[in-house]
């Protein structure tokens, strides 16, 4: 049976290239570079740490932690809606497998292991001595060296893309007009756009987090985590599938910005309490729960505000945008391993935190870009392994 949906596409669907989403994807990946470099120097737990840490990084990282991947998942949802395009379901699934599963498998076997090696470097005589442990196929961190680390995003995106195929076909068909009209009525006002999605996310977390508490958090079995990010992905599909809703998001950008600013006030008040700068007259459990709730609203408010302003200011082509866009996926795959490998040596130097931080950022950027230009871009086999469209 022909599964093509070409004849079902409504004329109102915008399949044109969205330059604002391309620019926002670039911005989100750039934030990851600064964020993961900062993990060397803040006081949070990470695979490796500088011998000197500071809490100053955490004041901007706590906010970016609550929107960086959420923004990337929202953009990916919109991008997945476009990627289905004129493909059949089987063609789309095959394309997702090639662009996501192959880089994930390659990354787990080749790109991620250096991160674990530098974390456990004192336990091995050489990298090759360590690398043999990867093929014991025991999961990290329970004694094994097989992990996806930051590539969880690729795994989740693959699963999200496949399980939403029926929904993607639905929202691209005329049958979805009633559904889209209902969604538009619910989200057409700034209050609806802000509070209905964030409240839905909150409800899912109220039900799921007691079964998957943060102290036992694991990417291997955390359905609260999986559902949380899935909703941002799903909202990207829904918001982009409706031209009317997409336009409403952009036209309400100032109201969204005001709401975001006000949401950050209680967010940072509670966070300053954790830093000992403000005393709140509540039990610590209550304060932590309050912060988790506020963080959910801040996450959605930030994402939708960025999308709104990006739509208004960034929907412009650039001669380098196509090249930059193609390089972003390999950069994402490489960046954390390069940050850790370079940082391991930089952090042994007797430099200030600022000098180490910017050196790692710069060296990571130049190394990843150079590797892409010299080793990935020219060769189809490398393009395949890093999820880049093959050259004809």
C-alpha positions in Angstrom: 0.0 0.0 0.0 1.3 3.5 -0.9 2.0 5.4 2.3 2.8 8.6 0.6 1.1 11.7 2.1 1.9 14.1 -0.8 -1.7 14.3 -1.9 -2.9 14.9 1.6 -0.8 18.0 2.2 -2.9 21.1 2.8 -1.8 24.2 0.9 -1.6 26.2 4.2 1.4 24.2 5.5 4.6 26.2 5.2 7.3 23.9 3.9 9.7 26.7 3.0 13.1 26.9 4.7 12.9 28.7 8.0 16.1 30.7 8.4 15.2 31.7 11.9 15.1 28.1 13.0 18.5 27.6 11.3 20.0 30.6 13.2 18.4 29.5 16.5 19.8 26.0 16.1 23.2 27.6 15.6 22.7 29.7 18.8 21.6 26.7 20.8 24.7 24.7 19.8 26.9 27.7 20.6 25.3 27.8 24.1 26.3 24.1 24.5 29.9 24.9 23.8 30.0 27.6 26.5 27.9 25.5 28.9 29.9 22.3 28.7 33.2 24.2 29.0 31.7 25.9 32.1 31.2 22.4 33.6 34.9 22.2 34.1 34.8 25.1 36.5 31.5 25.3 38.4 30.8 23.3 41.6 28.3 20.8 40.0 29.3 17.2 39.6 30.7 16.3 36.2 33.0 13.7 34.6 36.1 15.9 35.1 36.8 19.1 37.1 39.4 21.8 37.3 41.4 21.9 40.6 39.8 25.3 41.3 36.1 25.9 40.9 33.8 28.8 41.2 30.0 29.4 41.8 30.0 32.4 39.5 29.5 30.2 36.4 26.4 28.8 38.0 24.4 32.0 38.0 24.1 32.0 34.2 24.4 28.2 33.8 21.3 27.5 36.0 19.1 29.4 33.6 20.7 28.1 30.4 20.4 24.6 31.8 16.7 25.1 31.8 16.3 26.1 28.2 19.3 25.0 26.0 18.2 21.4 25.3 14.5 22.3 25.5 15.1 24.9 22.7 17.0 22.4 20.6 14.2 19.8 21.0 11.5 22.4 20.1 13.5 23.3 16.9 14.0 19.6 16.2 10.2 19.1 16.4 9.6 21.8 13.8 12.5 20.4 11.7 11.1 16.9 11.9 7.7 18.2 10.7 9.5 19.7 7.6 11.7 16.6 7.2 8.7 14.3 6.6 7.8 16.6 3.7 7.0 14.5 0.6 8.6 11.3 1.9 6.6 8.2 2.6 6.6 7.0 6.2 9.1 4.2 5.3 11.4 6.7 3.5 11.2 9.0 6.5 12.0 6.2 8.9 15.0 5.1 6.8 16.3 8.7 6.6 16.0 9.1 10.4 17.8 5.8 10.9 20.7 6.9 8.6 21.0 10.4 10.0 20.5 9.5 13.7 21.2 5.8 14.5 24.4 5.4 12.6 26.0 8.6 14.2 24.7 7.4 17.6 26.3 4.0 17.2 29.6 5.5 15.8 29.6 8.1 18.6 29.2 5.5 21.4 32.0 3.4 20.0 34.4 6.1 18.9 33.5 9.7 20.0 32.3 9.2 23.6 35.0 6.8 25.0 37.7 9.5 25.4 35.4 11.3 27.9 35.3 8.2 30.1 39.0 7.6 29.6 40.0 11.1 30.9 37.6 10.6 33.8 39.4 7.3 34.7 42.8 8.0 33.3 44.6 7.0 36.5 43.2 3.4 36.2 44.8 2.7 32.8 48.4 2.6 31.3 47.2 4.0 28.0 44.1 4.9 26.0 44.3 1.6 24.1 44.4 -0.3 27.4 41.2 1.5 28.4 39.5 1.2 25.0 39.3 -2.6 25.2 36.9 -2.2 28.1 34.3 -0.5 25.7 33.8 -3.9 24.0 32.9 -5.6 27.3 29.6 -3.8 26.5 28.9 -3.0 30.2 27.0 0.2 30.6 28.6 3.3 32.2 28.9 4.2 35.0 28.3 0.8 36.7 31.9 -0.3 36.0 31.5 -0.3 32.2 32.7 2.1 29.5 29.8 1.9 27.0 27.7 5.1 27.1 26.0 7.7 24.9 26.8 10.6 27.3 25.7 13.8 25.6 24.5 11.8 22.6 21.3 11.0 24.6 19.9 13.8 22.5 20.4 11.8 19.3 18.9 8.7 20.8 15.8 10.6 22.1 15.4 12.4 18.8 15.4 9.1 16.9 12.8 7.6 19.2 10.7 10.8 19.1 10.8 11.0 15.3 9.7 7.4 14.9 6.9 7.3 17.5 5.4 10.6 16.1 5.1 9.5 12.5 1.4 8.8 12.8 0.9 12.3 14.4 3.1 13.9 11.8 1.0 12.4 9.0 -2.1 13.6 10.8 -1.1 17.2 11.2 0.0 17.3 7.6 -3.4 16.2 6.4 -6.7 18.1 6.0 -8.2 15.9 8.7 -6.2 17.9 11.3 -7.9 21.2 10.6 -10.4 20.8 13.5 -7.6 19.8 15.8 -5.5 22.8 14.8 -8.4 25.2 15.2 -8.9 23.9 18.8 -5.2 24.3 19.5 -5.2 27.8 18.0 -8.1 28.8 20.2 -6.3 27.5 23.3 -3.0 29.1 22.5 -3.9 32.2 20.5 -3.6 34.5 23.6 -0.4 35.2 25.4 -1.8 33.6 28.6 -2.8 30.5 26.8 0.4 30.3 24.9 2.4 30.6 28.1 0.5 28.7 30.7 -1.3 25.8 28.9 1.9 24.1 27.5 3.9 24.7 30.7 1.0 23.5 32.9 0.7 20.3 30.8 4.5 19.7 31.3 4.1 20.3 35.0 1.2 17.8 35.3 3.3 15.0 33.5 6.2 15.7 36.0 3.9 15.6 39.0 2.7 12.1 37.9 6.1 10.8 36.8 8.8 12.2 39.1 7.8 10.4 42.2 8.6 7.2 40.3 11.8 8.6 38.8 13.2 10.9 41.5 16.2 13.1 40.5 18.5 11.4 43.0 18.1 8.1 41.1 18.1 9.8 37.7 19.4 7.7 34.8 19.0 8.2 31.1 18.5 4.5 30.8 15.1 4.4 32.6 14.0 7.9 33.4 10.5 8.2 31.8 10.0 11.6 33.6 13.1 13.0 31.7 12.0 11.3 28.5 8.5 12.7 28.7 9.6 16.2 29.7 11.8 16.6 26.6 9.3 14.8 24.4 6.7 17.5 25.1 9.0 20.3 23.8 9.6 18.2 20.7 5.9 17.7 20.3 5.2 21.4 20.8 7.7 22.2 18.1 5.6 20.1 15.7 2.3 21.5 16.8 3.4 25.2 16.7 5.0 24.9 13.3 2.3 22.9 11.7 -0.2 25.8 12.1 0.6 29.0 10.2 -1.9 30.9 12.3 -0.4 29.8 15.5 3.1 30.4 14.3 2.2 34.0 13.4 0.5 34.5 16.8 3.8 33.5 18.5 5.7 36.1 16.7 3.1 38.9 17.1 3.0 38.3 20.9 6.8 38.4 21.4 6.8 41.5 23.7 4.2 40.0 26.0 6.1 36.8 26.1 9.3 38.6 27.0 7.6 40.5 29.9 6.3 37.2 31.2 9.7 35.6 31.0 11.4 38.5 32.9 8.8 38.2 35.7 9.2 34.4 35.8 13.0 34.8 36.3 12.4 36.9 39.5 11.1 34.0 41.7 13.4 31.6 39.8 16.5 33.5 41.0 15.1 34.3 44.4 14.8 30.6 45.1 18.2 29.9 43.5 19.8 32.6 45.7 18.3 30.9 48.7 20.3 27.7 47.7 23.4 29.9 47.4 22.8 31.2 50.9 22.2 34.8 49.7 18.5 34.9 50.6 16.7 33.1 53.4 13.2 31.7 52.7 11.0 30.7 55.7 10.1 27.3 54.3 11.3 23.8 54.8 14.1 22.8 52.3 11.9 20.2 50.6 9.2 22.8 49.9 11.9 25.2 48.5 13.3 22.5 46.2 9.8 21.6 45.0 9.0 25.2 44.4 12.2 25.7 42.4 11.4 22.6 40.3 7.9 24.0 39.5 9.2 27.5 38.7 11.9 26.0 36.5 9.3 24.2 34.3 7.5 27.5 33.6 10.8 29.3 33.0 11.9 26.6 30.6 8.8 27.0 28.4 8.6 30.8 28.7 12.3 31.1 27.6 11.9 28.7 24.7 8.7 30.3 23.3 10.1 33.8 23.8 13.3 33.0 21.9 11.2 31.4 19.1 9.1 34.5 18.9 11.9 36.9 18.6 13.9 34.7 16.3 10.9 34.5 14.0 10.7 38.3 13.9 14.4 39.1 13.6 16.3 36.1 12.3 14.3 34.8 9.3 17.0 36.0 6.9 19.3 34.0 4.6 23.0 34.3 4.6 25.6 32.9 2.2 27.3 30.9 5.0 24.1 29.7 6.7 23.9 26.4 4.6 27.5 25.5 5.4 27.1 26.4 9.1 23.9 24.4 9.3 25.5 21.3 7.8 28.4 21.6 10.3 26.3 21.9 13.4 25.4 18.2 13.7 29.0 17.0 13.6 30.0 19.8 15.9 27.4 18.6 18.4 28.6 15.0 18.2 32.3 16.1 18.7 32.2 19.0 21.1 31.9 17.5 24.5 34.7 14.9 23.9 36.9 17.6 22.5 36.1 19.9 25.5 37.2 17.2 27.9 40.3 16.1 25.9 41.6 19.7 25.5 40.4 20.7 29.0 42.4 17.9 30.6 45.6 19.4 29.5 44.6 23.1 29.7 43.4 22.7 33.3 46.8 21.4 34.4 48.3 24.8 33.6 48.9 27.4 36.2 46.4 29.8 34.6 43.3 31.7 35.9 39.9 30.2 35.5 39.0 32.8 32.9 42.1 32.1 30.8 41.5 28.3 30.9 37.8 28.8 30.1 38.3 30.9 27.0 41.2 28.8 25.9 39.2 25.6 26.0 36.3 27.3 24.2 38.5 28.6 21.4 40.5 25.5 21.0 37.4 23.3 20.9 35.8 25.5 18.3 38.8 25.6 16.0 39.4 21.8 16.5 35.9 20.8 15.7 35.5 23.2 12.7 38.9 22.1 11.4 38.1 18.4 11.7 34.8 19.0 10.0 36.3 20.9 7.1 39.3 18.5 6.6 38.0 15.1 7.6 34.2 15.1 7.4 33.0 17.4 4.7 35.1 16.0 1.8 34.4 12.3 2.4 31.1 10.5 2.1 32.0 7.8 4.6 32.7 10.4 7.2 29.5 12.3 6.3 27.6 9.1 6.8 29.1 8.4 10.2 28.4 12.0 11.4 24.9 12.2 9.9 25.6 14.7 7.1 23.8 14.3 3.8 25.9 12.5 1.3 27.4 14.2 -1.7 26.2 13.0 -5.0 
